């Protein structure tokens, strides 16, 4: 059960960050920050 919740939270988390980055335009610092956060999950 926790695994399913974790996967869903991770998908929402990455989707929201992706939308924020797309709105601000390509930013290398934000992109690498997002990648580092994704690897923590």
N, C-alpha and C positions, 0 to 999 in steps of 0.2 A: 504494500500500500504506500509506504513512504517513497519507494522508488518511483511509482507512477506520479505522485505529487511532485517529487523532485524534478522529474523530466518535464512535467507541464510548466512548473515554475521556471525552469531553465529556458524553455522555448519562449515563454512570455518575456522573460528577462532579455534574451537576445533580440527578440523582435522589437521591443521598445527601444533598446539601445541602437539597433539598426535604423529605426525610423528617425531617431534623434540625430544620428550621424549623417543620414541622407539629407535631412533638413538643413544642417549646418554646412554641408558640403564635405568633400574629402579632407580629413585632417589626420595626419600620420600619428600624432600623439593620441588622439581619441581612439583611433583604430587599434593601435597596439595595446592601449589600455583595455579595450573591449576584449581583445584576444586573450590578454592575461587573465581577465575576469572569467572568461569562458573556460579556460583551462583549470580553474579552481573548482568547477562543478564536478 
